Amino acid sequence: MSDIVVRKVTGTPEMKKFIMLPWKIYRDDKIWVAPLISQYKKMFDKKKNPFFLHGDAEFFIAEKNGEIVGRVAAITNQLHTETWKDKVAFFGFFECINDQEVANALLDTAAKHLKSIGYDQMRGPASPSSNEDYGVLIDNFTGQHVLLSTYNAPYYYDLYQKSGLVGIKKLFAIKFPGLLIREKSGERLGRLRTAVMERTGITFESLNMNKFKEAVTTFKGLFNEAWTTENNHGWVPLTDAEFDAITADLKAITWPDLVMLAKVGDKVVGGVICLPDYNEIFKSWRGKLFPFNWIDMFTKKKKIECLRIVILGVLPEYQKKGLDAIMYYEILERGLAKGLVWAEASYIVEDNMPMFKPLMNIGGEIYKTYMVMEKNI
């Protein structure tokens, strides 16, 4: 390993190399969709990314024979520590050539740093937390790289395992073939929707873009109440600043009918946020907003086929009443009406049966698996 050097990132030039490494790793990969560079840079800016109001990270790059060949971040998350009462820290933003010695050097460096500041376990990849890119993709490397989902080189899982990391939890991406579900189960699901709505008094309300900030506040409270540690491995609540930043970035690609609140009278009891998979458009951009690329946002959006179900939540007292199933069915029908022929929901924790079972019951199928890795340090 004498020709491998791992060093802490210092200064803007090295940070730029750290940020841009994926464009080298995935240069010949036909599936990877590059993030928009202008937005991606904010992820690493401790003054702009609200994660760093309760978390921190040290960034490391690896050189082999003078060439940048890998990167990793050693990440701490105070909100996770407060929620789970443990001494778990994280690694994330890992990218590496297919070289076990380089991977070992990077991951060992991250582990040693985290151990030196008092942590007992290193978990990941989390980039930077379980609320963003989480877990390593371990199968289906030919499937579409959907918006707001993790994609990595096929050899990463092997690198992690041989470095001493062990898989501790599977996360699933669920695919919904909309037309097939409608053909096979549309009548049954339609009857279920009518029965649940009559029994509970539930109504659905689409997002009003003129009241976007008000809706953000409503969703923020809903999801932090609906999602808990009980069935959601590694879950931590989103802070107000994080939720505001995420929704602000997504506002430009939001279709109002695909963001929906479930209400009983004036009370919001559930909600779902979905987006068209604009990665189908962004793929050719390679992360760069060239002059006139933005025109694609308008001229090609009708060709998008995938509906990305970002998050769905139901208040605890309204769970197990069929509401989640009919919300999925409602949103699938809305997507089909707009030409979106299939949907992805992720990530679903393997043992989150209250969420997993309704997805399977309406015709969902597991089509990607991610693994959360961990080791004692």
TORTORTI-593868 format. One record per residue: x, y, z of N, C-alpha, C in turn; residue in one letter. Coordinates in steps of 0.05 Angstrom, whole numbers, padded with zeros to 5 digits, always signed. Layout:
// TORTORTI-593868
XYZXYZXYZA...
This chain:
// TORTORTI-593868
+00016-00024+00000+00000+00000+00000+00017+00025+00000M+00043+00022-00005+00061+00045-00003+00054+00066-00024S+00041+00058-00046+00035+00077-00067+00008+00090-00063D-00006+00083-00041-00033+00094-00035-00030+00114-00012I-00040+00138-00017-00039+00159+00003-00068+00168+00008V-00077+00169+00033-00103+00180+00040-00098+00205+00057V-00111+00226+00049-00107+00251+00064-00133+00266+00067R-00134+00281+00088-00158+00298+00094-00159+00320+00073K-00183+00326+00064-00188+00347+00045-00184+00374+00059V-00167+00391+00048-00163+00418+00058-00163+00437+00035T-00179+00458+00037-00179+00478+00016-00198+00472-00007G-00204+00493-00022-00224+00491-00044-00215+00473-00067T-00190+00475-00076-00182+00458-00099-00185+00428-00093P-00178+00419-00069-00181+00391-00062-00210+00383-00059E-00226+00402-00048-00255+00397-00045-00268+00393-00072M-00259+00409-00091-00270+00406-00119-00263+00378-00130K-00239+00368-00125-00232+00341-00134-00249+00320-00121K-00254+00324-00095-00271+00306-00080-00299+00305-00092F-00311+00328-00097-00338+00331-00107-00340+00318-00135I-00321+00323-00152-00323+00315-00180-00314+00286-00185M-00304+00271-00166-00295+00244-00171-00316+00226-00183L-00341+00227-00176-00361+00209-00189-00361+00210-00219P-00356+00234-00230-00356+00236-00259-00334+00220-00272W-00313+00214-00256-00291+00197-00266-00299+00167-00262K-00310+00161-00238-00316+00133-00232-00338+00122-00251I-00358+00139-00257-00381+00130-00274-00379+00140-00303Y-00355+00147-00311-00352+00158-00338-00364+00140-00360R-00361+00114-00357-00370+00095-00378-00395+00080-00369D-00407+00088-00347-00431+00075-00336-00456+00086-00350D-00472+00068-00362-00495+00077-00377-00520+00081-00360K-00519+00073-00335-00542+00076-00317-00541+00101-00300I-00517+00107-00290-00514+00129-00271-00524+00156-00283W-00539+00170-00266-00548+00197-00274-00534+00217-00256V-00518+00235-00268-00503+00254-00252-00521+00274-00238A-00516+00281-00213-00531+00303-00201-00524+00329-00214P-00541+00348-00211-00535+00375-00222-00513+00387-00205L-00491+00393-00217-00467+00402-00203-00472+00426-00185I-00488+00445-00195-00493+00469-00179-00507+00463-00153S-00525+00442-00153-00539+00434-00129-00521+00415-00112Q-00507+00398-00126-00491+00378-00112-00469+00391-00094Y-00458+00413-00103-00437+00427-00088-00448+00436-00061K-00474+00443-00060-00485+00452-00034-00486+00430-00013K-00486+00405-00022-00487+00382-00004-00463+00382+00015M-00440+00393+00005-00415+00391+00019-00407+00418+00033F-00424+00438+00029-00418+00464+00040-00430+00466+00068D-00413+00468+00088-00423+00467+00116-00438+00493+00123K-00436+00513+00107-00451+00538+00111-00478+00537+00098K-00482+00519+00078-00507+00519+00063-00524+00494+00068K-00512+00472+00075-00527+00447+00079-00536+00446+00108N-00563+00447+00113-00573+00447+00141-00566+00422+00157P-00558+00400+00144-00549+00377+00159-00528+00384+00179F-00510+00403+00171-00487+00409+00187-00495+00427+00211F-00520+00433+00215-00529+00446+00239-00530+00427+00262L-00532+00401+00256-00532+00380+00277-00513+00357+00271H-00498+00359+00249-00479+00339+00241-00453+00351+00233G-00433+00333+00228-00407+00343+00219-00395+00321+00202D-00375+00328+00187-00361+00309+00170-00332+00318+00165A-00315+00298+00163-00288+00302+00153-00286+00287+00127E-00274+00300+00107-00273+00289+00080-00244+00280+00074F-00242+00256+00062-00216+00245+00056-00215+00236+00026F-00192+00240+00014-00188+00230-00013-00164+00211-00014I-00165+00192-00032-00143+00173-00035-00129+00178-00062A-00103+00177-00061-00087+00179-00085-00071+00153-00089E-00068+00144-00114-00051+00121-00120-00034+00129-00144K-00008+00128-00140+00010+00137-00161+00004+00166-00170N-00003+00182-00151-00008+00211-00156-00035+00217-00168G-00053+00197-00172-00079+00201-00184-00101+00197-00163E-00121+00215-00163-00144+00212-00145-00160+00188-00153I-00163+00169-00134-00176+00144-00141-00199+00136-00121V-00203+00153-00101-00225+00146-00082-00230+00169-00063G-00253+00167-00050-00260+00187-00030-00279+00175-00009R-00280+00187+00014-00299+00179+00035-00303+00202+00054V-00325+00203+00068-00330+00222+00089-00335+00207+00115A-00323+00216+00137-00329+00206+00164-00349+00225+00176A-00373+00215+00183-00396+00232+00189-00406+00227+00217I-00412+00248+00231-00426+00246+00257-00452+00260+00255T-00472+00250+00270-00499+00260+00268-00511+00261+00296N-00510+00285+00308-00519+00288+00336-00548+00282+00339Q-00564+00287+00318-00593+00281+00319-00597+00251+00320L-00581+00236+00306-00583+00207+00307-00576+00197+00335H-00554+00208+00346-00546+00200+00373-00568+00206+00394T-00581+00229+00392-00602+00236+00410-00627+00218+00407E-00632+00210+00382-00656+00194+00376-00652+00165+00385T-00629+00154+00380-00624+00125+00384-00607+00119+00408W-00596+00139+00421-00580+00135+00446-00558+00114+00442K-00543+00117+00420-00521+00098+00415-00495+00114+00409D-00474+00099+00402-00449+00111+00395-00442+00103+00366K-00462+00106+00348-00458+00100+00320-00451+00125+00305V-00431+00124+00289-00424+00145+00270-00426+00133+00242A-00420+00148+00221-00426+00140+00194-00403+00145+00175F-00403+00130+00154-00386+00136+00131-00405+00141+00107F-00396+00158+00089-00413+00165+00066-00398+00177+00044G-00412+00183+00022-00400+00196-00002-00376+00179-00012F-00377+00153-00007-00356+00135-00016-00357+00131-00046F-00334+00135-00059-00330+00128-00087-00302+00118-00089E-00298+00097-00106-00272+00085-00107-00269+00069-00133C-00245+00068-00143-00240+00049-00165-00241+00021-00154I-00242+00001-00171-00244-00027-00163-00217-00037-00153N-00210-00028-00129-00184-00035-00117-00188-00038-00087D-00185-00063-00077-00191-00068-00049-00172-00053-00030Q-00147-00050-00038-00128-00036-00021-00136-00007-00017E-00145+00005-00039-00154+00033-00037-00178+00036-00020V-00198+00018-00024-00222+00018-00007-00215+00014+00022A-00198-00005+00028-00190-00010+00056-00177+00015+00068N-00160+00027+00053-00146+00051+00063-00166+00073+00070A-00185+00078+00052-00205+00099+00057-00223+00092+00081L-00234+00068+00082-00252+00061+00103-00238+00059+00130L-00213+00049+00130-00198+00048+00155-00192+00076+00166D-00187+00095+00148-00182+00122+00156-00207+00134+00168T-00230+00130+00156-00255+00140+00167-00260+00128+00194A-00256+00102+00197-00261+00088+00222-00243+00098+00244A-00218+00102+00238-00199+00111+00258-00206+00140+00268K-00214+00156+00249-00222+00183+00257-00246+00182+00275H-00267+00167+00268-00291+00165+00284-00285+00153+00312L-00268+00133+00313-00261+00121+00338-00247+00142+00356K-00230+00158+00344-00214+00178+00359-00231+00199+00372S-00256+00202+00363-00273+00223+00375-00296+00210+00390I-00293+00184+00397-00311+00172+00417-00332+00153+00407G-00332+00145+00381-00354+00128+00371-00345+00099+00371Y-00364+00080+00373-00359+00052+00376-00364+00036+00350D-00382+00047+00333-00390+00033+00309-00391+00053+00286Q-00385+00042+00262-00387+00058+00237-00407+00045+00219M-00426+00060+00210-00448+00050+00194-00450+00066+00168R-00461+00053+00148-00465+00068+00123-00470+00049+00099G-00466+00059+00075-00461+00087+00069-00486+00104+00074P-00481+00127+00086-00502+00147+00091-00491+00174+00082A-00504+00186+00062-00492+00209+00049-00512+00233+00048S-00513+00249+00069-00498+00246+00094-00514+00232+00116P-00539+00224+00112-00555+00212+00133-00575+00192+00121S-00590+00179+00138-00611+00160+00129-00634+00174+00115S-00635+00200+00116-00656+00216+00102-00648+00223+00073N-00623+00216+00066-00615+00221+00038-00606+00194+00026E-00583+00193+00013-00573+00168+00002-00565+00149+00025D-00577+00126+00026-00572+00108+00048-00570+00079+00038Y-00549+00065+00046-00546+00037+00038-00531+00035+00011G-00522+00011+00006-00507+00005-00019-00525-00012-00037V-00528-00005-00062-00544-00022-00080-00529-00048-00085L-00543-00071-00082-00530-00097-00084-00541-00114-00107I-00561-00104-00121-00572-00120-00144-00585-00101-00164D-00593-00112-00186-00606-00098-00208-00591-00072-00216N-00568-00076-00228-00552-00054-00237-00559-00046-00265F-00580-00057-00276-00590-00049-00302-00615-00033-00300T-00627-00032-00277-00652-00016-00273-00646+00014-00274G-00667+00028-00280-00665+00057-00282-00655+00070-00257Q-00637+00089-00259-00628+00105-00236-00649+00127-00231H-00667+00122-00214-00690+00139-00210-00683+00163-00192V-00696+00185-00196-00692+00210-00181-00692+00204-00151L-00673+00216-00137-00672+00214-00107-00669+00185-00098L-00654+00169-00113-00648+00142-00105-00618+00137-00107S-00609+00117-00092-00580+00111-00092-00572+00094-00116T-00550+00100-00127-00538+00083-00148-00508+00082-00142Y-00495+00059-00146-00466+00057-00141-00456+00035-00160N-00430+00035-00162-00417+00014-00179-00423-00014-00168A-00426-00034-00185-00433-00061-00176-00413-00073-00157P-00388-00065-00157-00368-00078-00141-00366-00066-00112Y-00381-00045-00106-00379-00032-00080-00386-00051-00057Y-00407-00066-00060-00415-00084-00039-00392-00104-00032Y-00379-00114-00052-00356-00132-00047-00334-00117-00033D-00328-00093-00041-00307-00077-00028-00313-00074+00002L-00339-00067+00008-00347-00063+00036-00343-00089+00052Y-00353-00111+00041-00351-00136+00056-00323-00144+00061Q-00305-00142+00042-00277-00149+00045-00262-00130+00063K-00274-00106+00068-00261-00087+00086-00269-00092+00115S-00287-00111+00120-00296-00118+00147-00323-00108+00154G-00337-00094+00136-00364-00085+00141-00383-00108+00137L-00404-00108+00154-00424-00130+00153-00452-00118+00148V-00467-00131+00131-00494-00122+00126-00512-00126+00150G-00527-00105+00158-00544-00106+00181-00574-00102+00175I-00580-00091+00152-00608-00085+00146-00611-00082+00116K-00632-00095+00105-00638-00091+00077-00660-00069+00074K-00656-00054+00053-00676-00034+00045-00685-00041+00017L-00711-00038+00011-00721-00046-00015-00732-00022-00030F-00729-00023-00057-00743-00006-00075-00766-00023-00087A-00790-00012-00086-00813-00026-00096-00822-00014-00122I-00827-00031-00141-00837-00022-00168-00866-00028-00171K-00881-00009-00182-00909-00012-00187-00914-00009-00217F-00919-00031-00232-00927-00028-00260-00956-00019-00262P-00960+00006-00266-00987+00019-00263-01008+00006-00281G-01002+00002-00306-01022-00009-00324-01030-00037-00317L-01010-00053-00309-01015-00081-00301-01032-00082-00276L-01026-00065-00257-01041-00064-00232-01070-00056-00238I-01073-00036-00255-01101-00028-00262-01116-00051-00275R-01102-00066-00293-01115-00087-00307-01123-00110-00289E-01104-00118-00271-01109-00141-00254-01125-00135-00229K-01121-00111-00218-01133-00105-00191-01148-00079-00189S-01151-00066-00212-01164-00039-00211-01192-00040-00199G-01208-00059-00207-01235-00061-00196-01235-00065-00166E-01218-00084-00157-01217-00090-00128-01207-00066-00112R-01186-00053-00123-01175-00030-00108-01194-00006-00109L-01209-00003-00131-01229+00018-00132-01251+00014-00111G-01259-00011-00107-01279-00017-00086-01268-00011-00058R-01243-00019-00055-01230-00014-00029-01228+00016-00023L-01221+00031-00044-01218+00060-00041-01245+00072-00032R-01267+00064-00046-01293+00074-00039-01301+00066-00010T-01295+00041-00003-01303+00032+00024-01288+00047+00046A-01262+00050+00042-01245+00064+00062-01253+00093+00065V-01258+00106+00042-01266+00134+00043-01293+00138+00057M-01311+00120+00052-01337+00122+00065-01336+00116+00094E-01320+00096+00102-01317+00088+00130-01303+00109+00147R-01283+00122+00135-01266+00140+00151-01272+00169+00146T-01287+00175+00125-01292+00203+00118-01268+00217+00106G-01249+00201+00096-01224+00212+00084-01230+00226+00057I-01218+00249+00053-01218+00262+00027-01189+00268+00019T-01184+00271-00007-01158+00277-00017-01156+00306-00027F-01135+00319-00021-01131+00347-00030-01104+00350-00043E-01103+00360-00067-01078+00364-00082-01063+00388-00071S-01037+00389-00076-01021+00412-00069-01031+00437-00083L-01034+00459-00068-01039+00485-00079-01012+00500-00080N-01002+00504-00105-00975+00517-00107-00975+00545-00097M-00998+00558-00096-01000+00585-00085-00997+00585-00055N-00999+00561-00043-00996+00559-00014-00974+00539-00008K-00952+00541-00023-00931+00521-00021-00918+00521+00007F-00912+00544+00018-00899+00546+00044-00917+00534+00066K-00942+00540+00064-00961+00529+00083-00962+00499+00081E-00962+00488+00057-00962+00459+00053-00937+00446+00064A-00914+00460+00060-00889+00449+00070-00890+00446+00101V-00901+00466+00114-00904+00465+00143-00922+00442+00151T-00944+00438+00137-00962+00416+00143-00949+00389+00139T-00935+00385+00117-00921+00359+00111-00899+00354+00132F-00886+00375+00139-00864+00373+00158-00873+00360+00185K-00895+00371+00195-00906+00361+00220-00917+00332+00216G-00930+00328+00194-00942+00302+00189-00921+00279+00188L-00900+00283+00173-00881+00261+00169-00864+00256+00194F-00858+00277+00209-00843+00272+00234-00860+00259+00255N-00886+00261+00253-00904+00247+00271-00911+00219+00262E-00913+00216+00235-00921+00190+00224-00898+00170+00224A-00873+00180+00220-00850+00162+00219-00837+00162+00247W-00831+00138+00257-00820+00135+00284-00798+00114+00283T-00784+00110+00305-00763+00091+00307-00774+00062+00307T-00800+00058+00312-00811+00032+00316-00806+00013+00292E-00812+00023+00268-00810+00006+00244-00790+00016+00224N-00775+00037+00231-00758+00050+00211-00730+00051+00221N-00714+00031+00212-00686+00029+00220-00671+00055+00214H-00657+00066+00234-00640+00089+00229-00654+00115+00226G-00681+00115+00228-00696+00140+00223-00688+00162+00243W-00686+00186+00232-00683+00210+00248-00702+00231+00237V-00714+00248+00254-00732+00268+00244-00717+00288+00226P-00731+00298+00206-00720+00320+00190-00724+00346+00206L-00704+00362+00208-00707+00388+00220-00722+00407+00201T-00732+00429+00212-00746+00448+00196-00728+00458+00173D-00703+00464+00180-00685+00474+00159-00680+00454+00137A-00677+00428+00144-00673+00407+00124-00697+00404+00106E-00721+00403+00119-00745+00400+00103-00749+00423+00084F-00744+00448+00094-00746+00471+00077-00727+00471+00054D-00702+00462+00059-00682+00461+00037-00689+00440+00016A-00699+00417+00025-00706+00396+00006-00729+00404-00011I-00750+00415+00001-00774+00423-00015-00768+00446-00033T-00751+00464-00024-00744+00487-00041-00730+00477-00067A-00712+00457-00064-00697+00447-00087-00716+00432-00106D-00738+00420-00095-00755+00404-00112-00779+00419-00123L-00783+00443-00114-00807+00459-00122-00809+00461-00152K-00787+00465-00166-00787+00470-00195-00796+00446-00210A-00794+00422-00199-00802+00397-00213-00826+00384-00201I-00841+00399-00184-00865+00388-00171-00889+00391-00189T-00904+00370-00192-00930+00370-00205-00952+00369-00183W-00968+00390-00180-00986+00392-00157-01004+00368-00153P-01014+00356-00174-01033+00333-00170-01019+00309-00159D-00992+00309-00159-00977+00286-00149-00968+00289-00121L-00976+00311-00108-00971+00316-00080-00998+00319-00067V-01004+00302-00047-01031+00298-00039-01033+00296-00008M-01053+00309+00003-01059+00307+00031-01085+00290+00034L-01085+00274+00055-01110+00260+00063-01121+00273+00087A-01147+00280+00086-01158+00296+00108-01184+00283+00118K-01189+00286+00144-01215+00280+00156-01226+00306+00166V-01245+00317+00152-01254+00344+00159-01231+00363+00153G-01222+00379+00172-01200+00397+00169-01174+00386+00178D-01175+00362+00189-01150+00350+00200-01135+00334+00179K-01109+00340+00176-01092+00325+00159-01083+00300+00173V-01089+00276+00161-01082+00251+00174-01062+00234+00158V-01056+00243+00134-01037+00229+00117-01029+00246+00094G-01008+00238+00080-00998+00253+00057-00978+00237+00041G-00975+00245+00016-00956+00232-00001-00943+00253-00020V-00917+00251-00022-00902+00269-00040-00891+00251-00063I-00898+00258-00087-00888+00243-00111-00877+00264-00131C-00859+00254-00147-00847+00271-00168-00844+00255-00194L-00847+00268-00216-00840+00254-00241-00810+00249-00241P-00801+00227-00252-00773+00221-00252-00757+00237-00272D-00751+00261-00264-00736+00279-00282-00708+00269-00288Y-00699+00248-00275-00673+00236-00282-00674+00226-00311N-00698+00220-00321-00700+00211-00349-00692+00234-00368E-00695+00258-00359-00686+00282-00374-00657+00289-00367I-00651+00289-00341-00625+00298-00332-00602+00279-00341F-00608+00255-00348-00587+00235-00354-00568+00245-00376K-00578+00258-00396-00561+00267-00418-00546+00293-00411S-00552+00305-00389-00539+00330-00381-00512+00327-00369W-00507+00303-00357-00482+00297-00343-00477+00317-00321R-00498+00328-00309-00495+00346-00286-00491+00375-00293G-00490+00381-00319-00484+00408-00328-00508+00422-00340K-00514+00445-00331-00537+00460-00341-00527+00478-00364L-00522+00464-00387-00513+00479-00411-00535+00499-00420F-00527+00519-00434-00547+00537-00446-00568+00521-00461P-00593+00527-00454-00617+00515-00467-00623+00487-00458F-00606+00474-00440-00614+00449-00429-00640+00451-00414N-00644+00474-00401-00668+00478-00385-00693+00476-00401W-00691+00480-00428-00714+00477-00445-00725+00449-00445I-00707+00429-00440-00716+00401-00438-00737+00397-00416D-00735+00414-00395-00754+00411-00373-00783+00415-00383M-00787+00430-00404-00813+00436-00414-00820+00418-00438F-00801+00414-00455-00807+00400-00480-00807+00369-00477T-00794+00359-00457-00791+00329-00454-00807+00318-00431K-00819+00335-00414-00831+00325-00390-00854+00306-00396K-00868+00309-00418-00890+00291-00425-00880+00263-00432K-00854+00260-00437-00844+00233-00444-00835+00218-00419K-00835+00230-00396-00827+00217-00371-00846+00194-00365I-00835+00171-00358-00852+00147-00354-00854+00139-00325E-00835+00147-00308-00834+00137-00280-00844+00159-00261C-00859+00150-00242-00868+00166-00219-00852+00158-00195L-00838+00177-00183-00821+00172-00159-00838+00178-00134R-00846+00158-00119-00860+00162-00094-00838+00167-00073I-00836+00192-00065-00814+00200-00048-00819+00192-00019V-00843+00198-00010-00850+00192+00018-00880+00191+00021I-00889+00173+00038-00917+00171+00045-00920+00167+00075L-00937+00181+00088-00941+00178+00116-00970+00180+00125G-00977+00165+00146-01003+00166+00157-01000+00168+00187V-01016+00185+00200-01015+00188+00229-01020+00161+00242L-01006+00156+00265-01009+00129+00278-01037+00120+00282P-01055+00138+00291-01082+00130+00297-01099+00123+00272E-01089+00130+00248-01103+00123+00224-01089+00101+00208Y-01068+00090+00219-01054+00067+00206-01071+00042+00210Q-01066+00022+00193-01079-00004+00193-01109-00001+00188K-01117+00020+00173-01145+00024+00166-01148+00023+00135K-01127+00016+00121-01128+00015+00092-01122+00041+00078G-01116+00062+00094-01112+00088+00082-01087+00089+00065L-01065+00076+00075-01040+00077+00059-01044+00063+00032D-01059+00041+00032-01063+00026+00007-01078+00043-00014A-01100+00056-00004-01115+00071-00024-01101+00097-00032I-01083+00107-00015-01067+00130-00023-01048+00122-00046M-01035+00099-00043-01018+00089-00064-01034+00085-00090Y-01057+00074-00088-01074+00069-00111-01083+00095-00124Y-01090+00114-00107-01099+00141-00117-01076+00154-00133E-01052+00153-00121-01030+00167-00134-01021+00153-00160I-01024+00126-00160-01018+00111-00185-01037+00119-00207L-01063+00122-00200-01083+00130-00220-01077+00158-00230E-01069+00176-00212-01063+00203-00220-01038+00203-00239R-01019+00186-00232-00996+00184-00250-01003+00174-00277G-01019+00153-00278-01027+00142-00304-01042+00163-00321L-01058+00180-00308-01072+00201-00322-01053+00221-00335A-01029+00222-00325-01009+00241-00336-00988+00227-00353K-00993+00201-00359-00975+00187-00377-00951+00173-00362G-00952+00173-00336-00931+00160-00320-00939+00131-00316L-00925+00112-00328-00935+00085-00331-00926+00066-00309V-00905+00075-00293-00897+00058-00271-00886+00076-00249W-00884+00064-00225-00875+00080-00202-00855+00065-00186A-00838+00081-00172-00820+00069-00152-00824+00082-00125E-00826+00065-00104-00826+00074-00076-00801+00064-00063A-00786+00081-00050-00763+00072-00035-00755+00094-00015S-00740+00086+00006-00732+00059+00013-00751+00048+00033Y-00757+00022+00031-00774+00008+00050-00757-00011+00066I-00756-00007+00092-00740-00024+00110-00752-00052+00109V-00735-00073+00108-00744-00100+00104-00764-00110+00125E-00762-00101+00150-00780-00111+00170-00801-00090+00178D-00806-00070+00161-00827-00051+00165-00853-00062+00153N-00865-00082+00167-00888-00096+00156-00912-00077+00153M-00917-00058+00170-00940-00040+00166-00939-00025+00140P-00915-00020+00129-00913-00007+00103-00910-00027+00081M-00895-00048+00086-00888-00068+00066-00913-00083+00056F-00930-00092+00074-00952-00109+00066-00972-00094+00047K-00980-00069+00053-00998-00055+00035-00986-00052+00007P-00960-00047+00005-00947-00044-00021-00949-00070-00037L-00945-00092-00024-00947-00118-00038-00977-00124-00046M-00995-00116-00028-01023-00122-00033-01035-00108-00057N-01024-00085-00064-01035-00070-00087-01020-00077-00112I-01000-00095-00111-00987-00103-00135-00958-00095-00138G-00946-00085-00116-00918-00077-00118-00900-00101-00118G-00876-00097-00128-00856-00119-00130-00829-00108-00123E-00813-00123-00107-00786-00115-00100-00769-00116-00125I-00756-00095-00132-00739-00096-00156-00711-00086-00152Y-00705-00074-00128-00678-00067-00121-00674-00071-00091K-00650-00079-00084-00644-00083-00056-00619-00067-00049T-00620-00054-00026-00598-00040-00015-00590-00052+00012Y-00565-00050+00019-00556-00061+00045-00542-00039+00061M-00551-00037+00087-00537-00019+00105-00515-00036+00118V-00491-00025+00118-00467-00039+00128-00457-00027+00154M-00443-00043+00170-00434-00033+00196-00410-00050+00205E-00393-00038+00222-00372-00053+00236-00365-00039+00261K-00356-00054+00281-00346-00043+00305-00319-00030+00301N-00314-00008+00313-00289+00006+00309-00274+00010+00336I
